[in-house]
């Protein structure tokens, strides 16, 4: 999950920051997900974080299922 959000963070960064510690920081990907939820759904802060945590859980669950299928 950390690698997935690092990739998400890297793809959303400008080119000069993409391969720095700022670009590799997975928290930037999580903040980007929360900002996207807030922008498109026009929700309050509490609802935004609830939806973001639910999406994080969903992404983790699907990544786990994919890797579990590959390795077992």
Backbone torsions as a table, in degrees:
resi	resn	phi	psi	omega
1	UNK	NA	-38.3	177.7
2	UNK	-63.6	-42.3	178.6
3	UNK	-64.1	-39.6	180.0
4	UNK	-63.4	-41.5	-179.8
5	UNK	-77.9	-23.6	171.3
6	UNK	-66.7	-42.0	177.2
7	UNK	-64.3	-42.9	177.5
8	UNK	-60.3	-41.6	178.5
9	UNK	-65.2	-42.7	-179.2
10	UNK	-64.0	-38.8	-178.2
11	UNK	-72.7	-22.2	-179.5
12	UNK	-92.8	-6.7	-178.7
13	UNK	-85.9	152.8	170.6
14	UNK	-63.7	158.0	-172.9
15	UNK	-58.7	-35.5	-176.9
16	UNK	-72.7	-17.0	178.2
17	UNK	-107.5	-4.8	-169.0
18	UNK	-59.0	-42.8	-175.3
19	UNK	-106.2	27.4	174.8
20	UNK	-102.8	178.3	178.2
21	UNK	-63.8	-30.9	177.8
22	UNK	-65.6	-42.9	-179.6
23	UNK	-70.3	-30.7	-178.2
24	UNK	-85.8	-6.3	-177.1
25	UNK	-68.1	114.9	-178.0
26	UNK	-66.6	-22.5	179.9
27	UNK	-65.0	-29.4	176.3
28	UNK	-63.3	-35.1	176.4
29	UNK	-67.5	-38.3	178.1
30	UNK	-67.5	-43.5	177.4
31	UNK	-63.4	-36.2	177.1
32	UNK	-64.5	-38.4	177.0
33	UNK	-64.3	-43.7	178.5
34	UNK	-64.7	-40.7	178.5
35	UNK	-64.4	-38.1	178.7
36	UNK	-65.5	-42.8	178.0
37	UNK	-61.6	-46.8	-178.5
38	UNK	-64.1	-39.0	-177.4
39	UNK	-68.9	-46.4	-173.8
40	UNK	-84.4	-29.9	-177.4
41	UNK	-100.8	-10.2	179.3
42	UNK	52.2	55.4	-177.1
43	UNK	-103.9	166.2	175.1
44	UNK	-75.4	173.4	-177.5
45	UNK	-63.2	-44.7	-178.2
46	UNK	-63.2	-45.3	-179.8
47	UNK	-66.9	-37.2	177.8
48	UNK	-59.9	-45.9	-179.0
49	UNK	-69.7	-35.0	176.4
50	UNK	-63.9	-45.7	178.9
51	UNK	-65.3	-40.0	179.7
52	UNK	-63.7	-44.1	178.0
53	UNK	-63.8	-39.8	177.2
54	UNK	-63.6	-41.5	177.2
55	UNK	-66.4	-37.9	175.8
56	UNK	-61.2	-44.2	178.1
57	UNK	-62.9	-41.7	179.4
58	UNK	-63.6	-43.2	178.4
59	UNK	-64.4	-44.1	178.6
60	UNK	-60.4	-43.5	-178.3
61	UNK	-62.7	-43.4	-179.2
62	UNK	-70.4	-39.6	176.4
63	UNK	-64.0	-41.1	177.0
64	UNK	-60.7	-43.4	180.0
65	UNK	-63.8	-40.9	179.2
66	UNK	-64.2	-50.0	-178.2
67	UNK	-68.7	-33.0	176.8
68	UNK	-65.0	-39.7	178.6
69	UNK	-67.8	-37.1	-179.2
70	UNK	-68.4	-44.4	-171.9
71	UNK	-93.6	-4.2	179.6
72	UNK	-125.4	NA	NA
